[in-house]
Amino acid sequence: MTLRLSEVHIQNYKSCIDTHLNLSDFTVLIGYNNAGKSNCLSALEWLLRKKVLMENHFNDTTQPLEIEGLIEGIETEHLDALGAKHKNSITPFICNGSLKIKRQQPVPGCKVSDIKLEVWNNETSTWVSNPTGIDNAINSLFPEPIRINAMENAADDATKAKTTSTIGKLLGKLTELIQQQHKVKIAAHLGRVSEYLSSTGTRRLPALNDIDKNVNSKVQDFFPGIGIKLHFESPTFEELFKAGTLKVLEEGQPERDFTSYGHGSQRSIQMALIRYLAEITKETSASTTLLLIDEPELYLHPFAIEQLREALLMLSSHGYQIIISTHSAQMVTAKLAENALLIRKDGSNGTHARTRLIDATTNAIKDYPSQAQLLFSLTYSSQILFAEKVLLAEGQTESRLIPFLFQQFHQKTLGQQQYALIALGGVDSTGKAFKVLEQMQIPTKAICDLDYAFNGAIAHKFIDKSDENLINCLTAIQKKANSYDISLENGKPIRDRNKITSRLLPEIYEILAADADIQPHIEKLHQHLKTHNIWLWRKGAIEVPLGLKNKDEKEHARFQNEVNQDGLSVACKDYDEVTQLMEWIVQD
């Protein structure tokens, strides 16, 4: 495990009344505007670097503001890099490579000295307040965080000290190697400058001596015995590099300050610096820098977004912990989706994070291979992280035509209604997906073929095998099996490969669903599964009510063209069935 801040508990910070965050090496915060994502980033920044917070930072000004964090992955190499003093101050509080810290401010606008940094003592199970040297030790493990706001104006940023500005921090990281390699040489040159300009310089400019002489002749008239010498302090090596900034060159234009450009150009240049930083960062450092970015995708074209994402991924493996907020699915790979945090806000709880997909899957499914399979299906469809509701479907036809049907019927897209349509590639994972998404507090519905009622629904415990409606339906099927030349196994229809005219299961169920004696029993199963948010195709599968001859793309295109020309009511073989489905999808 790399050195990182892993668990954070935020209390009373703006909209974060009682907020828990589980962080990874690269954590994506996803939520709607004003959900509190930026507040989470600011809280993390304050935990590692204290500053006096004012009333607008407190949710309740009568209560203290507290942020607790768990630092994990502290190895011997990290402690050795601290130096003996810092190592000795922090080691007693480390347990199994972990350190628990808490920063607290009692009231708005207090003295800096009133802000406490507490450390958890595992031996006594108590918090220890402000142990000597602990703040400096933590600063060594986690240097100054780099924060880039969503709409950050470089002109405003430039008013900060170079060491605290975004550009200053990035340039500091980029020039670290140069500083190490050339410190002696540049310091020597600065020393020679001092010889010309300082009051004690051995090569002092004659013009300066002339000024001294002439001024002193006047000073003597006022203060006999008093003399002056002009003195110009040359910057130290460190000061020189801290003053670094950017000049922008544009074809046909004179050189301009970085601050003279707009948001788009500023953001592009900032992200370019991050990409270059990723390229030159090769090995994990003995410390970890927290990089906090609001909406890194802002003002970037799609290809640039992908390049930036990969650069951030690289940095997360080389001494940086990346935490971003985003509205772009392009910033979230399947792997990142596992650890993404869905940030939501309501009146009573304030800002909160829903259970991560990786945790929900682990909790809901104990079988590891099944975990991995379902996790792949869900993370591959990372749009679930940006949706308020999820619609599960079986296959290609649903994936292609349900969004089309929905827009035709409601005059809005699924996305406009905040739905994500997830094709699981079959129904085997339906029950497991329900459990996972329930843990993530995402309302979910599923659309299933008729055969699901007799197999998956029983296995997933949506229908009990002793259910009266199920038994009656199977009994009716058994009575009709011979007349339709349908083979049974354990009382259920199967595809009999021994027969020359072997039918596929979908066709078999379509035949049975058309039987007037069986239809009432199917209807009861349909109504029962609706109570579990599952739509059962009463005609067998989606192709029947739509009047599709097969499942291929050509047939899908034909149906869509017919709808566009003649309307949904004409193109659908069973318009009532389709209407009921479309109405059911949006029902609470």
C-alpha positions in Angstrom: 0.0 0.0 0.0 1.2 3.5 -0.9 1.2 6.3 1.6 -2.2 7.9 1.5 -5.0 9.5 3.4 -7.6 6.7 3.4 -10.6 7.5 5.7 -11.8 11.0 6.5 -14.6 12.1 8.9 -15.7 15.7 8.4 -17.9 17.4 11.1 -19.5 20.9 10.9 -17.6 22.1 7.8 -20.0 24.1 5.6 -22.5 21.5 4.1 -20.5 18.6 5.6 -22.4 18.1 8.8 -21.3 14.6 9.4 -19.5 13.3 6.3 -17.5 10.1 5.9 -15.2 9.7 2.9 -13.3 6.5 1.9 -10.3 7.6 -0.2 -8.1 5.6 -2.6 -4.9 6.6 -4.5 -7.2 8.1 -7.1 -10.7 9.1 -5.9 -13.4 10.6 -8.1 -16.2 12.6 -6.4 -19.4 12.6 -8.5 -22.4 14.7 -7.7 -24.7 17.3 -8.9 -24.0 21.0 -8.5 -24.1 22.3 -5.0 -23.9 18.8 -3.5 -20.8 19.7 -1.5 -17.9 18.2 -3.6 -15.8 21.3 -3.3 -16.5 21.5 0.4 -15.1 18.0 0.7 -11.9 19.0 -1.1 -11.5 22.1 1.0 -11.9 20.1 4.2 -9.2 17.7 3.1 -6.9 20.6 2.4 -7.5 22.1 5.9 -6.9 18.8 7.6 -3.3 18.8 6.3 -2.7 22.6 6.5 -4.3 24.6 9.2 -5.5 28.1 8.8 -8.0 30.1 10.8 -11.6 29.5 9.5 -14.3 32.1 9.7 -18.1 31.9 10.3 -18.8 31.0 6.6 -16.8 27.7 7.1 -18.9 26.6 10.0 -22.3 24.8 9.5 -23.1 25.6 13.2 -21.1 28.4 14.7 -22.0 27.2 18.2 -20.2 23.8 17.7 -16.5 23.1 17.0 -15.3 22.1 13.6 -13.5 18.8 13.4 -11.9 16.7 10.7 -10.5 13.3 11.4 -8.3 11.4 9.0 -6.5 8.0 8.8 -3.1 7.9 7.2 -2.2 4.5 5.9 0.9 2.9 4.3 3.5 4.4 6.6 6.7 2.3 6.0 10.2 2.4 7.5 11.4 4.3 4.4 8.9 7.1 5.1 10.0 7.3 8.8 13.7 7.3 7.9 13.2 10.2 5.5 11.7 12.3 8.2 14.9 12.7 10.2 15.5 11.5 13.8 13.6 14.4 15.4 10.4 14.0 13.4 10.6 10.3 13.4 10.8 10.1 17.2 7.8 12.4 17.6 5.5 10.4 15.3 6.5 6.8 15.8 4.8 6.2 19.2 1.4 6.9 17.5 1.8 4.6 14.5 0.1 1.2 14.6 0.4 -1.3 11.8 1.6 1.5 9.4 -1.4 3.7 10.2 -1.8 7.0 12.0 -5.1 8.6 13.0 -5.2 12.4 13.3 -7.8 15.0 14.1 -7.7 18.8 13.5 -10.2 20.9 15.5 -11.1 24.6 15.6 -13.3 25.5 18.5 -14.9 28.7 17.2 -14.8 30.9 14.1 -12.0 33.4 13.9 -10.0 32.1 16.8 -6.2 32.4 17.2 -4.1 30.0 15.2 -2.7 28.6 18.5 -6.3 27.6 19.5 -6.5 25.2 16.5 -5.5 21.7 17.8 -4.0 18.8 16.0 -4.8 15.6 18.0 -3.3 12.2 17.5 -4.8 8.9 18.4 -2.9 6.8 21.0 -3.7 3.2 20.3 -2.3 2.0 23.7 -4.5 4.2 25.8 -7.4 4.6 23.2 -7.3 8.3 23.7 -6.6 11.5 21.7 -3.4 13.3 22.5 -3.5 17.0 21.9 -0.7 18.8 20.0 2.2 16.4 20.7 5.6 18.2 20.2 6.8 18.0 16.6 3.8 16.1 15.3 2.6 18.8 12.9 6.0 19.1 11.3 6.3 15.3 11.0 2.9 15.1 9.2 3.9 18.1 7.0 6.9 16.0 6.0 4.8 13.0 5.1 2.2 15.2 3.3 3.7 18.4 1.9 1.5 21.3 1.0 -1.5 20.1 -0.9 -2.0 21.4 -4.4 -5.6 22.7 -5.0 -7.0 23.8 -8.3 -10.5 25.2 -8.2 -13.1 24.8 -10.9 -13.3 28.4 -12.0 -10.0 29.5 -10.6 -8.8 32.8 -12.0 -5.1 33.0 -12.4 -5.2 36.8 -11.7 -6.6 36.1 -8.3 -4.3 33.2 -7.8 -1.3 35.4 -8.6 -2.1 37.7 -5.7 -1.2 34.9 -3.3 2.3 34.2 -2.2 4.2 32.2 -4.9 4.6 29.3 -2.5 0.8 29.0 -2.0 -0.5 29.8 -5.5 -1.5 26.9 -7.8 1.1 27.8 -10.4 3.8 28.4 -7.8 3.2 24.9 -6.4 3.2 23.2 -9.8 6.3 25.1 -10.9 8.0 24.1 -7.6 7.3 20.5 -8.3 8.5 20.7 -11.9 11.8 22.4 -11.0 12.7 20.3 -8.0 15.3 18.3 -10.0 16.8 21.5 -11.5 17.1 23.0 -8.0 18.9 19.9 -6.7 21.2 19.7 -9.7 22.2 23.4 -10.0 21.9 24.8 -6.5 25.6 25.2 -6.0 26.3 26.8 -9.4 23.4 29.3 -9.2 24.1 30.1 -5.6 27.6 31.0 -6.6 26.4 33.3 -9.3 24.0 35.0 -6.8 27.0 35.5 -4.5 28.9 37.3 -7.2 25.9 39.6 -7.8 25.9 40.3 -4.1 29.6 41.4 -4.4 28.5 44.2 -6.8 25.3 45.3 -5.0 25.7 44.7 -1.3 27.0 47.3 1.1 30.0 45.1 1.9 30.6 43.8 -1.6 34.2 43.4 -2.6 33.4 44.5 -6.2 30.9 47.1 -5.4 29.8 49.2 -8.4 31.6 52.6 -8.4 28.4 54.4 -9.2 27.0 53.1 -5.8 30.0 54.4 -4.0 29.5 57.8 -5.7 25.9 58.0 -4.5 27.1 57.0 -1.0 29.7 59.8 -1.0 27.3 62.5 -2.2 24.5 61.5 0.1 26.8 61.2 3.1 28.0 64.8 2.6 24.4 65.9 3.1 23.7 63.5 6.0 26.7 65.0 7.9 25.0 68.3 7.9 22.1 66.9 9.9 23.8 64.0 11.8 27.5 64.5 12.3 29.3 61.2 12.6 26.5 59.3 10.8 27.1 57.7 7.3 25.0 55.5 5.0 25.6 52.9 2.3 23.1 51.7 -0.3 22.5 48.0 0.0 20.7 45.7 -2.4 19.9 42.3 -1.0 20.4 39.6 -3.7 17.8 36.8 -3.5 18.8 33.5 -2.2 18.6 30.4 -4.4 15.3 29.3 -2.7 13.7 32.8 -3.1 14.7 33.0 -6.7 12.8 29.8 -7.6 9.8 30.6 -5.4 9.4 33.8 -7.5 9.0 31.7 -10.7 6.0 32.4 -12.9 4.9 31.8 -16.5 5.1 33.9 -19.6 2.8 33.0 -22.5 4.0 33.2 -26.1 1.4 33.5 -28.9 2.3 33.7 -32.5 2.4 37.2 -33.8 1.9 38.6 -30.3 4.3 40.0 -27.7 5.1 37.9 -24.6 2.2 38.2 -22.1 1.7 37.3 -18.4 -0.1 34.1 -17.7 -2.6 36.1 -15.7 -3.8 38.1 -18.7 -5.5 35.1 -20.3 -9.0 33.8 -19.6 -10.3 30.8 -17.7 -10.0 28.4 -20.7 -6.4 29.2 -21.4 -5.4 29.2 -17.7 -7.0 25.8 -17.1 -5.4 24.3 -20.3 -2.0 25.5 -19.2 -2.5 24.2 -15.6 -3.5 20.8 -16.9 -0.5 20.8 -19.3 1.8 21.4 -16.4 0.2 18.4 -14.6 0.6 16.2 -17.7 4.3 17.1 -17.9 4.7 16.6 -14.1 3.4 13.0 -14.7 5.9 12.4 -17.4 8.9 13.5 -15.3 7.8 11.8 -12.1 9.2 8.3 -12.2 9.5 7.0 -8.7 7.3 7.1 -5.6 8.6 9.7 -3.1 9.0 9.2 0.6 6.1 11.6 0.9 2.7 12.0 -0.7 1.4 15.2 -2.2 -2.4 15.6 -2.2 -3.6 16.9 -5.6 -7.2 18.3 -5.3 -8.9 19.4 -8.5 -12.4 20.6 -9.1 -13.7 19.6 -12.5 -10.4 19.0 -14.3 -12.3 18.5 -17.6 -13.4 22.1 -17.7 -12.6 23.9 -21.1 -10.8 20.8 -22.4 -11.8 19.0 -25.6 -12.5 15.2 -25.4 -9.1 14.0 -26.4 -7.4 16.4 -24.0 -9.7 15.1 -21.2 -8.5 11.5 -21.8 -4.9 12.6 -21.9 -5.3 14.5 -18.6 -7.0 11.5 -17.0 -4.1 9.2 -17.9 -1.6 11.7 -16.6 -3.4 11.9 -13.3 -3.5 8.1 -13.1 0.2 8.0 -13.6 0.8 10.6 -10.9 -1.4 8.5 -8.5 1.3 5.8 -8.7 4.2 8.1 -8.2 4.0 10.1 -4.9 0.6 11.8 -5.5 -2.8 11.1 -4.1 -5.4 12.4 -6.6 -8.9 13.5 -5.6 -11.0 15.2 -8.2 -14.6 16.2 -8.6 -16.1 15.7 -12.0 -19.3 15.8 -14.1 -17.7 13.9 -17.0 -18.0 10.2 -17.5 -14.9 10.4 -19.6 -12.8 11.1 -16.4 -14.0 7.8 -15.0 -12.6 4.5 -16.2 -14.0 1.2 -15.1 -11.3 0.8 -12.5 -11.8 4.3 -11.1 -15.6 3.7 -11.0 -15.0 1.0 -8.3 -13.8 3.6 -5.8 -15.7 6.6 -7.0 -17.8 8.5 -4.3 -21.3 9.5 -5.1 -21.7 12.8 -3.2 -25.3 13.8 -2.4 -26.9 16.5 -0.1 -30.2 16.7 1.7 -31.7 19.1 4.2 -31.3 16.9 7.3 -28.0 15.1 6.6 -26.1 17.7 4.5 -23.4 16.4 2.3 -22.8 12.7 2.4 -21.1 10.0 0.3 -23.0 6.9 -0.7 -21.4 3.4 -0.4 -18.7 2.9 -3.0 -19.4 0.4 -5.8 -16.4 -1.8 -4.7 -17.7 -1.9 -1.1 -21.3 -2.5 -2.1 -20.3 -5.4 -4.3 -18.1 -7.0 -1.6 -20.8 -6.6 1.0 -23.6 -7.9 -1.2 -21.8 -10.8 -2.9 -19.5 -13.1 -1.0 -18.5 -15.2 -4.0 -15.3 -13.6 -5.4 -15.6 -14.7 -9.0 -19.2 -13.5 -9.1 -18.0 -10.2 -7.5 -15.5 -9.7 -10.2 -17.9 -10.5 -13.0 -20.7 -8.2 -11.8 -18.2 -5.5 -10.8 -17.0 -5.5 -14.4 -20.5 -5.2 -15.8 -21.4 -2.3 -13.5 -18.1 -0.4 -13.8 -18.1 -0.8 -17.6 -21.4 1.1 -17.5 -20.0 3.9 -15.3 -23.0 6.1 -16.1 -24.7 4.6 -13.1 -22.5 6.9 -11.1 -24.0 9.9 -12.7 -27.6 8.7 -12.5 -30.3 8.9 -9.8 -32.0 5.8 -11.0 -30.9 2.6 -12.8 -32.8 0.5 -15.3 -31.4 -3.1 -15.8 -31.9 -4.9 -19.0 -30.9 -8.2 -20.5 -29.5 -7.7 -24.0 -28.8 -5.8 -27.1 -32.4 -5.2 -28.2 -33.3 -3.5 -24.9 -30.0 -1.5 -24.9 -30.7 -0.2 -28.4 -34.5 0.3 -28.3 -35.6 1.1 -24.8 -33.9 4.6 -24.9 -35.5 5.2 -28.3 -38.9 4.1 -27.1 -38.6 6.2 -23.9 -37.8 9.3 -25.9 -40.6 8.7 -28.3 -43.1 8.2 -25.5 -42.0 10.9 -23.0 -40.3 13.4 -25.3 -37.3 13.2 -23.1 -34.2 11.1 -23.0 -33.4 8.6 -20.2 -30.5 10.9 -19.3 -32.8 13.9 -18.9 -34.8 11.9 -16.4 -31.6 10.9 -14.7 -31.9 7.2 -15.6 -29.0 5.0 -16.5 -29.7 1.9 -18.6 -27.4 -1.0 -17.8 -27.3 -4.1 -20.0 -26.0 -7.0 -17.9 -25.8 -9.4 -20.9 -28.3 -11.7 -19.3 -30.4 -12.1 -16.2 -28.0 -14.2 -14.1 -26.7 -11.0 -12.4 -30.0 -9.3 -12.0 -30.5 -10.2 -8.3 -27.0 -9.5 -7.4 -27.1 -6.1 -9.2 -30.2 -5.2 -7.2 -28.4 -5.9 -3.9 -25.3 -3.9 -4.9 -27.3 -0.9 -6.1 -29.6 -1.0 -3.0 -26.5 -0.6 -0.9 -25.5 2.4 -3.0 -29.0 3.8 -2.3 -29.7 3.9 -6.1 -33.4 3.1 -6.9 -33.3 0.3 -9.5 -35.8 -1.5 -11.9 -35.2 -4.4 -14.2 -36.8 -5.5 -17.5 -36.7 -9.3 -18.0 -37.8 -11.9 -20.5 -40.6 -14.3 -19.5 -38.3 -17.2 -18.7 -36.9 -15.2 -15.8 -40.0 -15.9 -13.8 -39.3 -19.7 -13.8 -35.5 -19.6 -13.2 -33.7 -16.4 -12.2 -36.6 -15.0 -10.2 -36.6 -18.1 -8.0 -32.8 -18.2 -7.6 -32.8 -14.5 -6.7 -35.7 -15.1 -4.2 -38.1 -12.7 -5.9 -40.5 -15.6 -6.3 -40.7 -18.6 -3.9 -40.7 -22.0 -5.6 -43.8 -22.8 -3.6 -45.6 -19.7 -4.8 -49.2 -20.6 -5.8 -49.1 -18.4 -9.0 -45.9 -20.1 -10.1 -47.2 -23.6 -9.5 -50.4 -22.8 -11.3 -48.5 -21.4 -14.3 -46.2 -24.4 -14.5 -49.2 -26.8 -14.2 -50.9 -25.0 -17.1 -47.7 -25.2 -19.2 -47.3 -28.9 -18.5 -50.8 -29.5 -19.7 -50.1 -27.8 -23.0 -46.6 -29.1 -23.5 -47.5 -32.1 -25.7 -49.8 -30.1 -27.9 -47.0 -27.7 -28.7 -44.3 -30.4 -28.9 -42.4 -28.8 -26.0 -40.0 -30.8 -23.9 -39.9 -30.4 -20.1 -37.3 -30.9 -17.4 -38.3 -30.7 -13.8 -41.7 -29.4 -15.0 -40.1 -26.5 -16.9 -39.7 -26.0 -20.7 -36.3 -26.8 -22.2 -34.7 -26.8 -25.6 -34.6 -30.4 -26.7 -31.5 -30.8 -28.9 -32.5 -34.3 -29.7 -35.4 -33.1 -31.8 -34.8 -32.2 -35.5 -37.1 -29.2 -35.1 -35.4 -28.0 -31.8 -36.7 -24.6 -30.8 -34.8 -22.0 -28.9 -36.1 -21.1 -25.4 -37.3 -17.6 -26.4 -39.4 -19.1 -29.2 -40.8 -21.7 -26.8 -41.9 -19.1 -24.3 -43.4 -16.9 -27.0 -45.6 -19.9 -28.0 -46.7 -20.5 -24.5 -47.3 -16.8 -23.8 -49.8 -16.7 -26.7 -51.9 -19.5 -25.1 -55.2 -18.1 -23.7 -55.2 -20.7 -20.8 -51.7 -19.8 -19.7 -51.9 -16.0 -20.0 -53.9 -15.4 -16.8 -51.2 -17.1 -14.8 -48.4 -15.2 -16.5 -50.3 -12.0 -15.7 -50.2 -12.8 -12.0 -46.5 -13.5 -12.1 -46.0 -10.2 -14.0 -47.9 -8.3 -11.3 -46.0 -10.1 -8.5 -42.6 -9.2 -9.9 -43.7 -5.6 -10.4 -43.8 -5.4 -6.6 -40.1 -6.1 -6.7 -39.5 -3.5 -9.4 -39.1 -6.1 -12.2 -41.0 -5.9 -15.5 -41.7 -9.3 -17.0 -42.5 -9.4 -20.7 -45.9 -11.1 -20.8 -45.5 -12.0 -24.5 -42.1 -13.6 -23.9 -39.6 -11.0 -24.8 -39.3 -7.4 -26.1 -39.3 -8.5 -29.8 -43.0 -9.7 -29.6 -44.8 -6.5 -28.6 -42.5 -4.5 -30.9 -43.2 -6.8 -33.8 -39.5 -7.5 -34.5 -38.6 -10.5 -36.6 -35.2 -11.0 -35.0 -32.6 -9.3 -32.8 -30.1 -7.9 -35.3 -29.2 -4.3 -35.9 -30.8 -4.2 -39.3 -34.2 -5.1 -37.8 -33.7 -2.5 -35.0 -33.0 0.1 -37.7 -36.1 -0.9 -39.6 -38.3 -0.6 -36.6 -36.9 2.9 -35.7 -37.5 4.1 -39.3 -41.1 2.8 -39.2 -41.7 4.6 -35.8 -40.2 7.8 -37.3 -42.5 7.6 -40.3 -45.7 6.2 -38.9 -45.6 6.8 -35.2 -45.2 4.4 -32.2 -48.8 3.3 -32.0 -48.7 2.1 -35.6 -45.2 0.5 -35.6 -45.7 -1.5 -32.4 -47.5 -4.8 -32.6 -48.7 -4.4 -29.0 -48.8 -0.7 -28.3 -50.6 -1.2 -25.0 -47.8 -3.4 -23.6 -45.2 -0.8 -24.6 -47.3 2.0 -23.1 -47.6 0.2 -19.8 -43.8 -0.3 -19.7 -43.0 3.3 -20.4 -45.4 4.5 -17.7 -44.0 1.9 -15.2 -40.5 3.1 -15.7 -41.2 6.6 -14.4 -43.5 5.5 -11.6 -42.0 5.9 -8.1 
